[in-house]
Amino acid sequence: MKCPACSHDDDRVLDSRPVRDGEAIRRRRECARCGERFTTYEYVERNPLMVVKRDGRREPYDRGKLTAGIELACRKRPASRADIDKLVIAVEAGLADENRSEVSSQELGERVLEQLRTFDQVAYVRFASVYRQFDSPEKFAEELHGLAGGGNGARS
């Protein structure tokens, strides 16, 4: 594994432990050259999942895109990288349990919202505002009202 600080590829594993009910392994590593410590996650590679976009196109599932969207929603919020990884793993685990070959971008977004709803409500609203493409302040207010009232929020 290449060190994120110096790109040297010799490291030693300091600690390994299962995470997310055994869905992944977290490894704490130390670079042999510069001593930098970093964390990696190991996952089972499953059959490729295709995401069906709103316009009908199909794209391979991209964990990086999902993570980036959640990171953006959690920006300047008390969310660590490990917290975000747990959210992504939870979404992926749900899909893997169903052994599906395709998922709509809409369903993927709803699954992220389910996770964010209990994790951080501000991040939930941020993600919902982009994902649900609110076209009016009223739709945004509906979502907030649904969140505050314990409902499912608006469906636009």
Sequence and secondary structure as in RCSB ss.txt:
>XXXX:A:sequence
MKCPACSHDDDRVLDSRPVRDGEAIRRRRECARCGERFTTYEYVERNPLMVVKRDGRREPYDRGKLTAGIELACR
KRPASRADIDKLVIAVEAGLADENRSEVSSQELGERVLEQLRTFDQVAYVRFASVYRQFDSPEKFAEELHGLAGG
GNGARS
>XXXX:A:secstr
   TTT    EEEEEEEEETTTTEEEEEEEETTT  EEEEEEE   S  EEE TTS EEE  HHHHHHHHHHHTT
TSS  HHHHHHHHHHHHHHHHHHT SEEEHHHHHHHHHHHHHHH HHHHHHHHHHHTT  SHHHHHHHHHHHHTT
S     
